[in-house]
Amino acid sequence: MLTANAPVDEHLLSAKLRRLANADSDLAPFYRYAQHDPALHAVIEPVYGMNTFQSDTFFEAVALTVIEQQITLKMAQDAERWLMTQMNDALIYEGVTYYTFPDPRKLAACTVEDLLPMKITGIRIRVILDIAKQIASGELDLESLRDQPFDVVYPRLRSLRGIGHWTAAWSIIRALGVFPPVGSADVALRAAVNRYFHGANGRCEPEVLERTLGVHGEYEGVISYCALTRWEFERHPHIYG
């Protein structure tokens, strides 16, 4: 805790930190399952035991994922960095500047032109602003979805303009710390599956991805997450160190 201007409820703070750290996530059953499949274990071993996190707000999870639709990692991170540094307040502590994600009520007052420096499409900017405006008006309560089951959360997200399966799935991963399958629309995942499961370069065909991961049933989503995380770590060591 860097600073506070009011009394701090330690129980609420502890609960929030546990959620951010996804401390209640239990991947032990998955790891036990993987131990009985040498090929699968070899794929996930480099990221075995990695920490997973939840976003501070559901809006942050959705907005970040919309930014990352069909865009390179570097371009997405440049856009996200601009949004956080230019459209938000900052806290400076011992010479270090800390940013949080912009409040949807602040973004609701923005225009598309205000956000063009992010260098993403106007369509995606409009999706983010439309969701921000729905939250600001009280029409949409994304935070309340944190306490709802997947079969409630997923269709609610899909009902929003500009939110397809990939965006809904990754938003849920970020906001809830669970791992639904992201599907073959994720071209990086297709490349990761092709490399790690089949020893080939390039992207596998959608049906190959579905066949390769689908046999793992309930663990398809977390395997996708592990394979894609390993892929990004290995492709961008300068970012992840």
N, C-alpha and C positions, 0 to 999 in steps of 0.2 A: 504494500500500500504506500504510494508515494506521498500523498497528502490528503487531508480531509478538512472540510469546513463545517462539519456537523458530527454529532456522535455516530459511531459506527456500530451497527448490530453485528457482532462477531459471528453469530449463527448464520445470518443471511449471507455474510461475506464468505464464510466457509462453504456454504451450499453453492454459491456462485462459482467459487474457485474449483470445487469438485466437478461442476458441470463443464466449465471451460476446459478442464484437464481430462474430461471424459473418464473420470476415475471409476465410475460404476460399470464401465464396459468390461465384459469378461470374454476374452478371446481364447481362453484356455481350452474349451471344447474344440474349437477350430484347430488349434495347434496339435491337439491330440489326434484329431482326424488326419491332419497332414502327415504326421509321423508314419502312418501306415501306407502312405503313397509316396515312394521315393522320388518320382518325377515331380510331383507337386511340392514336396518338401524342398527340393533343389531350387525351385522357382522362388519360394517365399523366404528361404533361409537368410538372404542378405538383409531383409527387413524384419526378421523375426524379432518380436518383442518391441517394435517401435511404438512410440506414444501416438495416440490419436487425440484430436481436440474437437471441441464444439465452438462454433462462433458465438460471439457475445449476444447477438440478436438474430432472429430468424430473417429479418430484413437484410442484414449484412450477408447472410448465407445466400439468399436469392440474388441480391444485386451483384455480388462477386461472380456468381455462376453465370449470370446473364452477360456480364462483361467478357467472360471467357468463352462464350459460344463461338466456335469456328474461328479461333484466333491463336496465334503462337503464344507460348508461355511468356516470352519476353515482352511482347506487345501488351498482353493482359496485365502483367505486373507493372509496366509503365503506366497504363491507364489507371490501375488501382492506386498506385502511388500518387499520381496527380490528384485523384479524387480525394484521397485522405489528407493530403497536404494543402490543397487549395480550397476545399469546400468544407473545412472543419476547423474547430478550435484545437489548440494544442496545449499541452502541459509541459513546462520546462522545469526539470529537476536536476540539480547539480550539473548544469550545463548540457544535459541531454534532452532533446525534444521528443515527446511521446504523443502519438496520434491515436485517436479512436475513429471508428467508422462514422461518417456523417449521419446525423439524425434524419429520419425520413421527412420530418416536418420541415427541416431546412431545405432538403432537396425538392420538396413539393413546391417551393416558391421559385424554383429555377426554371429556365427555359431550355429547350434543346440547344440553343446557341451557347448558353452558359457552359455546357458540358462538352462542346465540340473539341476542346483541347485534349480530351481523353483519347481522341483518334480512334473511336469505335463508330460503328454505323449509327445513323440517326434512328433507325428502327430500334436498336438495342437501348439507346438513350431514352426513347419514348417509353419503352417497356419499364425501365427503372423508374422514370418519373411518374408513370401511371400508377405503379404500385405504391410509390411514396405518397402520392396524392390520396389514394384510397385509404392508406393508413392514417394520414393526417386528418382526413375527414371523419374517421371512425367507421367507415364502410368495411374496412378489412382489419382484422386483428390477427396478424401472423403469430405473435407471441403465444396466443392461446393454443396454437397448434402443437406446441411443445408437449402438452399434456394429453395429446390425442393419439390413438393408434394409427399405424401406417395407412390402414384402409380408409381413414378419415383425412389424414394429412395429404396423401398423394392426389386424390381426386380434387381436393380444394386447390392445390397448387396448379394442377392441370387446367383448372377452370380460368386461370388468369391469362390474359392475352400475352402471347409470346413465350409461354412456358410449355415446352414439350416434355417428352419423357426424360431425355438426358438432363435437362435443367432441373426438373423436379427431383430426379434421383440424386444428383450431386448436391442440391440444396438440402435434402434430407440428410445426406451423409454429413454435411457441414453443421447443420443445425441440431441434429438429434444424436449424432455419433453412432448411427447404425448404417448398415451397408446393403442397400438394395442393389440389384444388378443395374449397371448404367447402360448396357446394350451396345449393339454394334455401331451405333452412330458415333461412338468415341473412336476416332481414327487412331489416336495414340494407343488406345487399348488394343486395337487390332494389330498394331505393329509390335506391341509388347508381347502379346500372346504368340504371334508368329515367331518372335525371337526366342522367347524363353521356353515355350512348349514344343515348338517345331524346329528350332534351330535355323530358321530362314530369315532373310531380310525382307523389308517391305511389309505392307499390310496384308494380313490374311483376309480371305473373303468373309463376309458376315456370317454365312452358314458355318464356316470353320470355327469362328469364335464361339458361336452359339453351341456347337457340338462339343467343343473342347471344354468349355466352362459349365455347360448345362448338366453334365454328368455328375457334378458336385452338389446338385440340389440346393439346399439352404445356404451353402457356403459359396455359391457363385459370386455373390456381391463382394464379400470380403476378399476372395481370391482376385477379383478384378481390381480392387483397391490396392492390394499388395503388389500385384504385377505392374500396375500403372505407376505406383509410387516408386518402385525400384527403377522403372524405365526413366522417370523424370530425374531421379537422383543421378543415374549414370549418364544421362544426356547433358545434364546441367550441373556438373560438379562445382563450377565457379559460383553458382547461386547457393547451393546447399552445403558446400564445404565438406 
